Amino acid sequence: MLSLLLTIFLIWLFFKLGIGLIKIFGFLLIAGLIFVFCAYLLIPFLALVAVGGLLFAAIR
C-alpha cells in the first residue's frame, strides 16, 4: 500500500515539475535495459575474467 502511495506521489510530482509521461516511461525503459545488460552480460563476463585470472595465477 505504501509503495502504491509513493508511486502516485511520484507521478503527481513529475507532472508538477513538467516531466511528461513519455519521459517517465523512457527512463524506466532505459533503466530496465541497463539492468538486463548488467545482469545477463556484464556479471558473467566479470566472472569469466575472475576465473581466468585465478587459473593464470594457479598455473603460473
Number of C-alpha atoms within 10 A of each C-alpha: 6 7 8 9 10 11 12 12 12 12 16 13 12 15 13 10 9 9 13 13 12 9 11 13 11 12 12 12 12 11 12 12 12 11 13 12 12 13 11 10 11 13 12 12 12 11 11 12 12 12 12 12 12 12 11 10 9 8 7 6
